[in-house]
Amino acid sequence: MTGGSAPKRKGSQFERDVVAYLRLAGFPQAARTLAGASEDRGDISGVASAVLECKCAARIDLAGWLAEARLEAEHAGLGRFAVIAKRRGVADVAESYAVVPLWLLAELLREDS
C-alpha cells in the first residue's frame, strides 16, 4: 500500500476487525501476526492451520495477493492460505471476500463432505 499513513491505518484496522470477527466465529486463537519478521507469515494466525493475508486496497490484485499468501504459508510451513479482501463501501467485515485457489477450495469442500 502506498499513500502515507492513512492506508496503513485502514489496513491495520481491517486486520483488527477480521480478528474480532474470526474470534466471534469460533476461532479464539485468531491473532494479528507481528510485523517485521524476515520471512513474513501472513497477517492473521491461529486459524485452522492456515495463513490469512488481509488486503484493504483501492485496486484488486488477486494473482499478486494469492502469490504473496502462498509464499507466506510456505514460510509458516503450512499448506493452506487465503486472502481476505475488504469489500469497498461495505462496513460489515463479514461481507469481505475470502479468496483461495480452486484446488484449495476443492480440498476444503472434500473435508466437509
Summary of the structure (lengths in Angstrom):
residues: 113
radius of gyration: 13.7
end to end distance: 38.6
largest distance: 45.8
contacts: 289
relative contact order: 0.15
helix: 42%
strand: 19%
